[in-house]
Amino acid sequence: MCEAPAIKEFEHWKIIENEYPYDAVAKVSHMLVPKRHVHAHVFLNTIERNELECDVTVEIIGDDYDAMQWNTPKAQTHPSHYHIHLLTFRRV
């Protein structure tokens, strides 16, 4: 994840392609990851957390994606790097 090319970059975050997309429900399946390698959201520093909450989500929610999804550890395919799924749902 750390080396994955960015679709879009912020100062401390980047959006990347999901290696295991949710094709059944989403036509777009990206992931938002911190540029610094952290295992869980509790390890984000204040600057990373502020950028996520104040800048990143405001810019991407509603414009490019339908939902942000945080998986529990049980469902994570990449448990060693914190990430948030960004989805645009398929319309039936």
C-alpha atoms as one frame of an Amber mdcrd trajectory, in Angstrom:
protein
   0.000   0.000   0.000   2.759   2.407   0.826   4.231   2.039  -2.649   0.941
   1.980  -4.574   0.569   4.807  -7.080  -1.826   7.534  -6.022  -5.058   8.369
  -7.781  -5.159  11.542  -5.715  -2.785  12.858  -3.048  -3.160  15.026  -0.005
  -0.372  16.118   2.315  -0.584  13.064   4.607  -3.054  10.813   2.750  -3.510
   9.313  -0.683  -6.243   7.510  -2.588  -5.204   4.263  -4.276  -6.862   1.463
  -6.250  -8.213  -1.385  -4.160  -6.386  -4.633  -5.010  -9.487  -6.553  -3.883
 -12.374  -4.411  -5.180 -15.982  -4.881  -4.134 -17.091  -5.534  -7.724 -20.456
  -7.003  -6.760 -21.697  -3.760  -5.199 -19.337  -1.017  -6.334 -18.393   0.346
  -9.713 -15.549   2.272  -8.041 -13.580   0.730  -5.185 -10.659   2.823  -3.952
  -8.861   3.041  -0.630  -7.792   6.045   1.399  -4.502   5.348   3.179  -2.153
   7.446   5.289   1.213   7.982   3.607   2.882   7.050   6.867   2.561   3.362
   7.690   0.250   2.882  10.674  -1.603  -0.241  11.800  -4.784   1.378  13.135
  -6.529   4.733  13.407  -5.419   5.055  17.034  -1.844   5.486  15.792  -2.645
   8.471  13.562  -0.998  11.634  14.802  -2.951  14.852  15.344  -1.952  16.327
  11.978  -3.031  13.197  10.056  -6.315  12.963  11.977  -7.104  16.663  11.431
  -6.379  16.448   7.729  -8.592  13.371   7.432 -11.499  14.854   9.369 -11.316
  18.466   8.182  -9.933  18.386   4.653  -9.974  14.965   3.020 -13.492  13.842
   3.909 -14.970  17.240   3.098 -13.356  17.176  -0.344 -14.260  13.625  -1.341
 -17.571  12.816   0.328 -20.515  13.405  -1.948 -18.493  14.481  -4.946 -16.590
  11.365  -5.957 -17.881   8.574  -3.697 -21.116   7.331  -2.169 -19.609   5.886
   1.009 -16.575   5.562   3.224 -16.241   2.154   4.868 -14.086   1.131   7.817
 -13.745  -2.649   8.132 -13.288  -4.442  11.414  -9.994  -6.323  11.801 -11.787
  -9.612  11.064 -12.770  -8.403   7.569  -9.581  -6.573   6.595  -7.522  -7.910
   3.714  -4.697  -5.518   4.681  -4.680  -5.545   8.490  -1.124  -4.235   8.689
  -1.889  -0.823   7.116  -4.805   1.348   8.167  -7.167   2.118   5.316 -10.660
   3.344   4.558 -12.656   2.050   1.610 -14.127   4.620  -0.760 -17.047   3.272
  -2.796 -19.321   4.351  -5.594 -22.216   1.919  -5.716 -23.579   0.211  -8.792
 -27.013   1.524  -9.744 -29.620  -1.066 -10.628
